[in-house]
Amino acid sequence: MILNPINKSLNFLGKHHKKTFWGVVIANIFSSFLEMISLALIPILISVMLKLEDYENFLPNFDIIEKLLAKNHSEKFILLSIFIILFFIFKNAFIFLVFYFEQRFLRSIKIFNIDRLYNIYISLPLIEHYKYNSALLQKNILQETTTSANYIFCVMTIIRELILFLFIFILLFLYNSLMILSITLFLALSSTIYLSFIKKRIKTYTNIGVELREYQIKNIHQVFSSLKETKIYNTTSLFLNKFIKKSFNLESVFILLNLFVKAPRPLIEIVIVSSILIFVSYLIQIDYSLEKLIPMLGLLVLACLRLIPSFNSLTSSFTRLKEYEVSLNIVTGEITKFKNFIIDRKQKENIKIPINNFSDNIKLDKIYFNFPDSEKPVIANWNLEIKKGERVGIIGKSGSGKTTLINIILGLIKPVDGQVLVDKKDIHLNLKPWHSNLGFIPQEIYLLDDTILNNIFFGSSTSDGNLEKVKIALKSAEIYDFVMSLPEGLETKVGERGVKLSGGQRQRIGIARALYRNPKILILDEATSSLDGTTEKNFINNIFDLSKEKTIIISTHKLDTLKRCNKIFEIVDGKLNLKNSIN
């Protein structure tokens, strides 16, 4: 029953975590041994207090024990009491230390899997992200990784409690085998029946809970991303009502799952207490020695006080296993799904390709591309060459494939057929050197909820930041005067997605971000769509007046923007044509 969860846990853990897992298990075995000794000391203490001699048969034959037995009754009791106090201090200190390292181990598992899943998702090709809802990715990274680590915690709890149960069982068995066998058999039978009864129900409710949590994240994300539309169209109450309804359903699922976890405790208490009282009553009826009964009763009561929470923890952990197994399968499934991609990416990262020294040309050779859910090609047998230092324009109607072409040049999308060559090297052999050449300005600029300065650095180390380069980039983007006029200047907070700035200002911050890196190749995808005519004209002039060594690629639907380009490609009826004239 426990072997399958252990195997699942070991398969889920990394190599370094497996060793720690077994280390924690061994520490828990020793903790359980200490628990057994601490319980065994109590009837001995009671026997000493009652001046009984039976306890001597249970003590090892050591010199120090012999000397203790030679003491008078009062000294025996005092010395034994001191020993028990010191032993309990040591036992509880050790158990606390084990718990501390257990929590550190679980933290390490959570961080390891958050890092692993986060890294997989952000490293996936852009085309893979089209298949996902961002709410699902957020849920997997934030919730499922944590819940899957709780599966490991439950397995360790089960192992710990089973070992403890075994040690206490052995101790009690030495005192009275018949009673312990009867109670254990009844508890094991009732637990097995209970767990088999709730097994399928837990899995069903847990799957429902996963879907409801995903909906919650999706709903919140959709509402706050479209706040203007929801207010104008008066649909906020619709989103809210759906959210409240799903939240109510989710909380109802939590109630049922918690009931399944809590239900065994009352049953266990009733069974154990009733069994002890019936057994003691039986012993009294047969005139069992009261002096012998009191130490045994003390042991039974203390053992039960320890076993009741232990058994409850055992059954609740088995119950939780089914709940957490869903999350474990999700995380394992995602990692397994992209295992080959991860291996391939690591291999490519080790390939040394001198693309970071872009010196000749960019060439698209017989490129073919269609989206996975469509058989119709967006790009079919397109050829394109851009030489270093050229200013190239790409023009076409909305939906003609301009952005897809730009994404292919950037390396964000890999063509189904054909190659993207830079200096005769395929960029997809290792994208990192290629990306080090690029500055990219998309149509929709994403701004961090941070300062203007940090939005220009955009993840780059601020210690490496050059304020003079920042000012030059701001001037080229036609926004320097505006930024300097703000009370806090570069330290001005822009708000979530740059909500405190206008569309044009956000666009220019994004432009400054790209220019700050001084890229060899600057790619603009409808980057001037939010700028007014004068600002756009000045910006384009600034861009084209940069170093003649810089290669510029501009995608737009406005022909006037491309007047200074020395080569223009036009997308018409699914074909890429070189225009002979700006007119």
N, C-alpha and C positions, 0 to 999 in steps of 0.2 A: 504493500500500500504506500509505503514511504520511498521505496527504491525508485519509482518512476519520477516523482518530484525531485529527488536528489540528482538523477541523471539529467533531467531538464535544466536544473540549476547549474550543473557543471558545464553543460553544453552552452549555456548562456554566458557564463563567466569567461573572462580572458585568462591567459595562462598565469599571470601574476596574482589574479584574484583567487584562483583555485587553491593555491598554497595557503593563502590567508583563510579561506573557507575552512579547510581542514584544521588549521591552527586554532580557529575559534571553536570548532567541534571538540578538539582535544581539551581545550581550556574548560569547556562546558562539562566534559566528562569528569574532570577533576573537581569542578564546582559541585556536581551532583554527589561525588564521593564525600566531599566536605559536609554537604547537607545531610547525608546519611549518618555520618559520625556525630554531627550536632544533635540529631534526633536520638541516637543511641545513648548519648551522655545523660539525657534527662531521666530515664528510668533508673540508671545507675545512681544518679544524685538522690532520687526519691528513695531508693533502696538503702543508701547510706543514712539518709535522714531517718528512716524507719528502723535502722539497725538490723537490716536483713543481710544475709551472707551470700545469697544466690548470685549476686552480681559478679562475685569474684571469679566465677567460672567463665565469664565472658571477657575477662581482661587478659592481655598477653603477658607472658612470663618474662618481664624485664626487671632489672635490678631496681630501677626507680619506682616501679609498681610495687615491688616487694617492700621497699622502705615505706611507701605510702600506706600499705595495708597494716604495717606494724604500728602506725600512729594510733592515738586514741580517737574516739568517735568525733569529738569536737574538732580536732585538728584535721581529720579526714575530710569532714564536711567543708571546712574553710578552704583547705588546699584545693579540693575538687571544684568548689565554687569559683575560686580564682582562675583555675585552669579553664573552666567552661566559659567564663567571661572573656578571657584572652582568646580562646578558640573562636568564639562567636565574632569577636572584633576582627580576627584574621580572616575568617570565612566571609564575612560581609564585605570587608575591604577587597578581597580577591574577586568576589562576585561583581562588585561595583566596577572594578578595573576591567573585568571581562566585558561587562556591559558597555563601558566606555569605548573599548577597542572594537566591539561589535558595531556600535553606532558609527565609528570612523570608517569601518569597512563598508557599511551600507552607503555612507556618503560618497565614498570612493567609487562604488558601483554606479550610483546615480549620476555623478559627474562624468564618469567614463562613458556611459551610454548616452547622456545628453550630448557630450562632445562628439561621440561617434555618429549619432543620428543627425545632429545639426550640421556636422561636416559633410555628411553624405548629401543632405538636401541642398546645401548651398553650392556644392560642387557638381550637382547634376546638370546636364545640358539643358538649355532653355526649353527645348521641346518637351522634356519630361515634366517640367513645371506646368505646361499646358494641361496635363492630365490630372493635376491635383487642385483641390481647393485649398487656399492658404490656411483656412481654419483647421483643416485636417492636419496639416504640417505642424501648426502651432500646438494642437492637442497632443500629437505624438511626441513632440519634443518636451513639452512642459508637463504633461500629465502621465502619459503611458510609460515614459522612462522611469518616473518615480514609482508608479504603481507596480511596474515589473520588478523593481528592486525590492518592493515589499513582499513579493513572492519568495525571494531568497530569504528574507527575514522570517517569513512563516516557516520555511523549510528548516532553518536553523532552530527556530522555537520548538518545532515538532521533535527534532532530534534531541534537543536539550531536555524537554519535558519527558520524552520516552526514556531517556537514560536515567533521569531523576526518578521516574516512576519505577523503573527496574530496580534501582538501588534501594528505594524505600520498600518495595515489594520483598526483596531479599531479606531486609532487616525484619520486617513484620512476619515473614514466613518462618524465620528462626524462632519467633515467639509463639505463633499459633498458625500452623499451615492451613488447617481446615477453613477457618474463618476468612483468611486472606484469599484463598483460592475461590471461595464462594463469591465474595464481593467483587473480585477482579473479573471473574467469568461473567457475572451479571452486567458489570459496567461495560466490558468489551462488547458483549452482545447488544446491549441497548444502544451504544455508540455507533456500532456498525449499521444497525437498522436505521438509526436517525440520519447518518451521513448518506446512506444510499437513497433515503427518501428525499433529501434536499439537493442532491448532487445536480440533477438536470435543471431544477428550478433556479439554482444559483447561477448556472451558466446562462440560462435564458435571460434572467433579470440583469446580469452583468452586461451582456451584449446590448440590451435595451439602454442601459446606463451609458455605455460608450457612445451610442448614437445620439443620445440626448445631450451629452456634454459637448459633442462636436457641433450640434445644432446651436447650443448656447453661444459658443465662440463665433460661429458663422453669423448668427443674428446680430450680435454686438458689432462685429466687424462691418457688416453691411449697413447698419443704421448710421454709425458714426462716419462711414466713408461717403454716405449719400445724405448727409443731414439737411442740406439745402432742398433736395428733391422731396424728401419725406415731409418736410415742413410745408413746402408749397402745395404738394398734392394731398396734404392732410392724411398721410398714411402712418404717422408715428404710433397712433393707438393700435393699428393693425399689427405692427411689428412688436409692440409692447405686449399686447394680449397673447400673441403666439409665444413670446418668450416666457411670460408668466405661466401659461398653460404647460409648456414643456418643462419649466423649472419645477412646477408642482408634481408632474409625473416623475421627474428625476428624484425629488425628495421622497416620493412614495416608494420608489425602488430602493432608496437608501434605508427607509424604515423597514422594509421587508428583509433586506440583507442583514441589518443589525439585529432584527428579531431572530433570524436563523442563528446568529452568533451567540446571542444572549440566552436563548432557550435552554441549552443543556445545563447551565449552572443550577437552577432550582431542582432539576431532576437528580443531578449528582448529589446535592446536599441531602435530599430526602432519602436517597438510596443508602448513602454512607452512614448518616446519623441513625437511620432506622436499623441498619444491619448491626451497628455497634451496640445499640440499646437492646436489641433482641438477643445478641450474643452474650452480653453482660447479664441480662435477665436469666438466660439459660445457665450460666456459670453459678449465679447465686442460688438457683433452684437445686443444683447438684452439690451445694455446699462447698464450692471452690474456695480455697484459702483467701481471705480478704487481704492479707498482707502481700500475697503474690498478685492479687488482682489490681491493687492500686498502682504499682509501677507499670504493669501492662496497660492499664487504662490510661495512664498518663502518656505513655508512648502512642497509644492509638489515637488519643485526642490530638496530640501535637502532629502526628503523621497525617491525620485527616485535615487539620488546619492547613497543612502544607500541600496535601494532595488535591483538595477541592479546587483551589485556584490553578494548580498545575493541570489538573484534568480539564478544567474549563478552558484554560489556555490551549490545551491540546486540541480539543474539539473545535474551538473557534478558529484556530490556525488551519485545521483541515477544511473548515468551511470557507475561510478567506482564500485558501489556495485556489478554489474553483473560480472565485471572483477575480483574483489577480492573474490567473493563468491567461485570461483573455488579453490582458495588457502585455504579458510576456510574449504571447504568440504574435501580437501586432508588431512589437519592437523586433523580435527575432525574424519575423517575416520580411520587414522592411530592410533589415541588414542583409538577409540572405538574398533578397531580390536584387540588390545592387552590389552583391559581393564581387561579381566579375568586373563591374564598372570600377570599383575601388582598386582592385588589383591592376586593372589596365591603366588607371590614372597614375598609380604609384610607379609603374614601369615607365610610363611616358615622362614622368617628372625627372627620372634619372637619365633621360636622353638629352645630350648636349647638342642644341641646335643654335647656330649663330644668327638667329633672326633678330635678336636684340640690336644687331648692327645693320638695320635695314639700309641697303645701299643701292638697290637696283630697281625692282618693280614688284607690283602685286598683280598676280594673274589668276583669273578664274577660268578654268579649263573644262568646258563641256559640263557645266553645272546643271544638275537636275534635282528638284526638290518638290515634295508634296507632303502635306500634313498627314499624320497617322490615320486620322478618321476620314480622310478624303482621298479618292483615287485621282482626282483632277490635279495635275501639276500646277504649282504656282510659278515655278521656274523650270523651263525645259530647254536643255542644250544651250545655255547662255555662255558666252565667252566675253571676257573683259580684261583689259590690261591698263594698269595705271602706273606710270613711271614716277620715280622719285622726283619730288618738287612740282609735280603737276597739280593744277587746280581743276578738279573734276566735278561736274554737276550731274545729278541723276534726277530726272523729272518724270512725272507720270500722275495719272489721276489717283484719287483715293481708292485703295484696294487693288492697285495694279501690281503690287509686290515690291515697292520701294523699301519698306521697312524690313521685309524678309531678306532682300538682297543685302541691306546694310548689316543685318544680324549674321549673315553668312560671311561677309567680309570680316566682321569683328571676331568670328569664331564662336559666337554664341549658339549658332545652329550649324550642325554638320550636314552637308548635302547628302542626299540619298545616293547620288552618283556624281562623279567628277571630283576635281581637286581645287583647293584654294592654295596657291603657291606664292610664297614671298621669297624672293631671291632664289627661286627654284627649289624651295624647301616647303613641304606640306606642313601648314601651321598646326594641323591636328595631331602631329607627332608629339608636340608639346606646346600647349597654348600659352604658358606663362611668359616665355621670351617674347612672343608676338604681342601679348597684351602690354608689355613694358614699353612698347613704342607708341601706344595709342592714347589719344584724348577723345572722349566721347561726350557729345551733347545731345541727349534725346529730346523728343518733343515735350514729354511730361517730365519735368525736373522733380526729383524727390529730395526734399530737404529734411535734415535731422531736426528734432526738437532740441536745438542747441544754439550756440552763437553763430554769427555770420562767419567768424574766423574758423571755427571748427567745421562748418559746412564746406569751407574751401579746402581745409586739410582732409576732410572726409575719411577718417580712419587712419591717416598718416600720423606718424609720431609727431606730437606738437614740439618735442624737443628739437626735431630736425627742421621745424618750420622757419621759413625765411620771410620776414615781414615785408621786405623790399620786393620780393617776388609776388607776394600777395597784392601789394599796391599796384604793381605793373599789370597783374591779371585783372584787377578791378577796373583799372583805367581802360584796358583793351575791351572790357565787357561793357563799357559806358555806364558804370554804376559807382565809380569811386566817389564822386561828389556827393551822391545821395548817402552813401555809407558814412562818410566823414561828417555829414550834417546831423547824424543821429547823436543823441546825448551820450550813448555808450559806444558809439562807433563800431568797431569790429566785434566788440563783446555784446552787441545787441542780440537778444534772444528772438528767434524768428517764429517760434511756436510750432505745433505739430504740423508737419507737411508745409511749413512756411506760411501758415495762415495769417500771420501779421504783415505779410508783404503782398503786393499786388502780383498778378500773373506775370507781368513783364519783369518785375524785380526778381521774382523767383527764377525766371528764365536766365537773367543776367548773372545771378549768383551761380547757377549751374554752369554757365559759360566760363565764368572766372575760375571755377573749380577745375575745369578741363585745362584751361590755359596755364594755371599755376604749375602744373606738372611739366610744362614745356615739352609736349610730346612731339615726336618726329612726324606723326600722322594725326591729323585732326579730322574727326568724322562728325558731321552734323546731320541729324535726322529730324527734319522739320523744326530745327532749333530756333528759328526766328519767327515762328507762327504767333507767338504772344507779344511780339514787339511792334510798336507803332512804326510807321513808314520811315520817319527821320532816324529813329534809334536803330532800326534795322540797317539802313543805308550806312550809317556811321560804323556800326559793328562790323558789317561785311568788309568795309574799307580797312578797318583796323586788322581784321583777320588776314586779309590779303596782303597787307603791308608788313606782316611778320616776315621772318627770315625766308628767303626764297628756297632754302633747303627743305622747308616744311611742306609736306604733302597734305592737300586739303580735299576732302570728299564731302559734298553737300547734297543731301536729298531734300527735295522740296516739290511743291506743286505750283510754285510761283516762278515763272521764267525770268522775271526782272531780277530776282535774287542772284541769278547765275551769269550776269553780264560780264563779270571779270574772269569767268572760267575759260580755260583754253581747250577744254574738251567736255562735251555734254552728251550723256546717254539718255535716250528717251524710251520709256516702256509703253508700248502700244500693242494691244491685242495679244498679250502674253509673250511679246518679243522685245528683246533689248537691241535698240538701234542707235548707232552713233549719228548725232545730228550734225549736219554740215554747216548750219548757220544758227545764230541766236534768234533769228527771226522765224 
